[in-house]
Amino acid sequence: MRKLILSAWGLVRENWRAYAVLNIAYYGLVAVFMVYVAFHQALQEELLAQIGAAFMGGPLSFVGQAYSSAQVLPAIAATFFVNLLLGSLAEITLPSLIIPFSGLIMGVVRAVLWGLILSPANPGLRLAMIPHSLTLLLEGQGYILALLAVYVQGRAFLWPHTAGVEGHARGYVEGLKRTGKLYVLVTLVLAVAAVYEVIEVLLLARFAP
């Protein structure tokens, strides 16, 4: 495992400029739209209601049920797999395997939505966002690493010489290999984020007035 992590981190260091830009862009968008929604509170209330409905009676109800019944391990597993399989693989990585770099669009959308939904301008979220800000940073980092994989994959496919191979087919395969390496970090970060988020949310619910 250590070797896999070091190999993946080597890719991050190799593409550190893109990694830095993705961090600035992602967290910057979150911050900008947190400020924006402070002046459009009705929009935040509507989005929070929609999110609540999705977790209580919609397609993500199994996650909501695990949290509401304080089932720690099921909640961690549900959070982790939703973030990894749906949030990262399905929404960011898979589209980019068909249309290079297209997953970056989902990264922009998610950052904007996070800002709109999680803005501490909402009185009900101000105290909760103090501990939840770490969840935002951790999960955000998992998605940023998935977005970096999109960049690495697209670059290897369209400009295969940058990956040390010749031909777009070989570049595509090399991009897949590098994406797999980066997903070691994506998986690790999202696992840590899921553990922290569940403990944080359940503790907040337990001690809420």
C-alpha positions as CSV (number, residue, x, y, z in Angstrom):
1,M,0.0,0.0,0.0
2,R,2.8,2.4,0.9
3,K,4.3,1.9,-2.6
4,L,1.0,2.6,-4.2
5,I,0.5,5.8,-2.2
6,L,4.0,7.0,-3.0
7,S,3.5,6.2,-6.7
8,A,0.2,8.2,-6.7
9,W,1.8,11.1,-4.8
10,G,4.5,11.1,-7.4
11,L,1.9,11.8,-10.1
12,V,0.5,14.7,-8.0
13,R,4.0,16.2,-7.7
14,E,4.6,15.7,-11.4
15,N,1.4,17.7,-12.1
16,W,1.7,20.1,-9.2
17,R,0.8,23.2,-11.2
18,A,-2.5,21.6,-12.4
19,Y,-3.1,20.4,-8.8
20,A,-2.6,23.8,-7.4
21,V,-4.9,25.4,-9.9
22,L,-7.6,22.9,-9.2
23,N,-7.3,23.6,-5.5
24,I,-7.6,27.3,-5.9
25,A,-10.4,27.1,-8.4
26,Y,-12.5,24.5,-6.4
27,Y,-12.2,26.1,-3.0
28,G,-12.3,29.6,-4.5
29,L,-15.7,28.8,-6.2
30,V,-17.0,27.4,-2.9
31,A,-16.1,30.6,-1.1
32,V,-17.4,32.9,-3.8
33,F,-20.8,31.3,-3.9
34,M,-21.0,31.1,-0.1
35,V,-20.8,34.9,-0.3
36,Y,-23.2,35.1,-3.2
37,V,-25.9,33.1,-1.5
38,A,-25.7,35.3,1.6
39,F,-27.6,37.8,-0.4
40,H,-30.0,35.2,-1.9
41,Q,-31.1,33.3,1.2
42,A,-34.3,32.0,-0.5
43,L,-32.2,30.1,-3.0
44,Q,-30.2,28.4,-0.2
45,E,-33.4,27.5,1.7
46,E,-34.8,25.9,-1.5
47,L,-31.7,23.9,-2.1
48,L,-31.5,22.7,1.5
49,A,-35.1,21.5,1.2
50,Q,-34.3,19.6,-2.0
51,I,-31.3,18.0,-0.4
52,G,-33.3,17.0,2.6
53,A,-35.9,15.4,0.5
54,A,-33.4,13.4,-1.5
55,F,-31.9,12.0,1.7
56,M,-35.1,11.3,3.5
57,G,-37.3,9.9,0.7
58,G,-35.4,10.1,-2.5
59,P,-32.6,8.0,-4.2
60,L,-30.2,8.7,-1.3
61,S,-32.7,7.7,1.4
62,F,-30.5,4.8,2.5
63,V,-27.8,7.3,3.5
64,G,-30.3,9.4,5.4
65,Q,-31.7,6.4,7.2
66,A,-28.3,5.3,8.3
67,Y,-27.6,8.8,9.8
68,S,-31.1,9.2,11.3
69,S,-30.8,5.8,13.1
70,A,-27.2,6.6,14.2
71,Q,-25.8,3.5,12.6
72,V,-22.2,4.5,12.5
73,L,-20.6,1.8,10.3
74,P,-23.5,1.7,7.8
75,A,-23.4,5.5,7.6
76,I,-19.7,5.5,7.0
77,A,-20.0,2.9,4.3
78,A,-22.9,4.6,2.6
79,T,-21.1,8.0,2.7
80,F,-17.9,6.6,1.4
81,F,-19.5,4.6,-1.5
82,V,-21.8,7.5,-2.6
83,N,-18.8,9.8,-2.7
84,L,-16.5,7.4,-4.4
85,L,-18.8,5.6,-6.8
86,L,-21.3,8.3,-7.6
87,G,-19.5,11.6,-6.8
88,S,-16.2,10.6,-8.2
89,L,-16.3,7.7,-10.6
90,A,-19.8,8.2,-12.2
91,E,-19.9,12.0,-12.3
92,I,-16.3,13.0,-12.8
93,T,-14.2,10.1,-14.2
94,L,-16.5,8.1,-16.5
95,P,-17.7,11.1,-18.6
96,S,-14.0,12.1,-19.1
97,L,-13.2,8.7,-20.5
98,I,-15.7,9.5,-23.3
99,I,-15.1,13.2,-23.8
100,P,-11.7,14.3,-22.5
101,F,-11.8,16.8,-19.6
102,S,-15.6,16.8,-19.5
103,G,-15.5,15.8,-15.8
104,L,-14.0,19.2,-15.0
105,I,-17.5,20.7,-15.6
106,M,-18.9,18.5,-12.8
107,G,-16.2,19.8,-10.6
108,V,-17.3,23.4,-11.2
109,V,-21.0,22.4,-10.7
110,R,-20.2,20.7,-7.4
111,A,-18.1,23.5,-6.0
112,V,-20.8,26.0,-6.9
113,L,-23.5,23.9,-5.2
114,W,-21.4,23.4,-2.1
115,G,-21.0,27.2,-1.8
116,L,-24.8,27.7,-2.3
117,I,-25.8,25.0,0.1
118,L,-23.2,25.2,2.9
119,S,-22.9,29.0,3.3
120,P,-22.7,29.8,7.0
121,A,-24.8,32.9,6.1
122,N,-27.7,30.6,7.0
123,P,-28.2,31.0,10.8
124,G,-29.0,27.3,11.2
125,L,-25.6,26.4,9.7
126,R,-23.3,28.8,11.4
127,L,-22.2,26.7,14.3
128,A,-22.4,23.4,12.4
129,M,-20.0,24.7,9.7
130,I,-17.3,25.1,12.3
131,P,-16.6,21.3,12.5
132,H,-18.2,20.6,9.1
133,S,-15.6,22.8,7.4
134,L,-13.1,20.0,7.8
135,T,-15.5,17.6,6.0
136,L,-15.7,20.2,3.2
137,L,-11.9,20.4,2.9
138,L,-11.4,16.6,3.1
139,E,-14.2,15.6,0.6
140,G,-13.2,18.5,-1.6
141,Q,-9.7,17.2,-1.7
142,G,-11.0,13.8,-2.8
143,Y,-12.9,15.4,-5.6
144,I,-9.9,17.6,-6.5
145,L,-7.7,14.5,-6.9
146,A,-10.4,12.9,-9.1
147,L,-10.4,16.1,-11.2
148,L,-6.6,15.9,-11.4
149,A,-7.0,12.4,-12.7
150,V,-9.3,13.8,-15.4
151,Y,-6.6,16.3,-16.4
152,V,-3.9,13.6,-16.4
153,Q,-6.1,11.2,-18.5
154,G,-7.1,13.9,-21.1
155,R,-3.6,15.2,-21.4
156,A,-2.1,11.7,-22.0
157,F,-4.8,10.9,-24.6
158,L,-4.6,14.1,-26.6
159,W,-0.9,14.8,-26.2
160,P,0.6,11.3,-25.7
161,H,4.2,12.5,-25.9
162,T,3.6,14.2,-22.5
163,A,3.1,10.8,-21.0
164,G,6.1,9.3,-22.7
165,V,4.2,7.2,-25.3
166,E,3.4,7.5,-29.0
167,G,-0.1,7.5,-30.4
168,H,-3.5,8.4,-29.0
169,A,-4.5,4.8,-28.2
170,R,-1.4,4.3,-26.1
171,G,-1.9,7.6,-24.5
172,Y,-5.4,6.7,-23.6
173,V,-4.2,3.4,-21.9
174,E,-1.4,5.3,-20.1
175,G,-4.0,7.8,-18.9
176,L,-6.1,5.0,-17.5
177,K,-3.2,3.6,-15.7
178,R,-2.4,7.0,-14.2
179,T,-6.0,7.5,-13.3
180,G,-6.0,4.2,-11.4
181,K,-2.9,5.3,-9.5
182,L,-4.5,8.6,-8.5
183,Y,-7.6,6.8,-7.3
184,V,-5.6,5.2,-4.6
185,L,-5.4,8.7,-3.1
186,V,-9.0,9.5,-4.0
187,T,-10.2,6.4,-2.1
188,L,-8.0,7.0,0.9
189,V,-9.0,10.7,1.3
190,L,-12.7,9.9,0.8
191,A,-12.5,7.1,3.4
192,V,-11.0,9.4,6.0
193,A,-13.6,12.1,5.1
194,A,-16.5,9.6,5.5
195,V,-15.3,8.5,9.0
196,Y,-14.9,12.1,10.1
197,E,-18.2,13.3,8.6
198,V,-20.3,10.6,10.2
199,I,-18.7,11.1,13.6
200,E,-19.1,14.8,13.3
201,V,-22.7,14.8,12.2
202,L,-23.8,12.2,14.7
203,L,-22.1,14.1,17.6
204,L,-23.7,17.3,16.5
205,A,-27.1,15.6,16.4
206,R,-26.6,14.1,19.8
207,F,-25.7,17.4,21.5
208,A,-28.0,19.6,19.5
209,P,-30.4,21.6,21.8
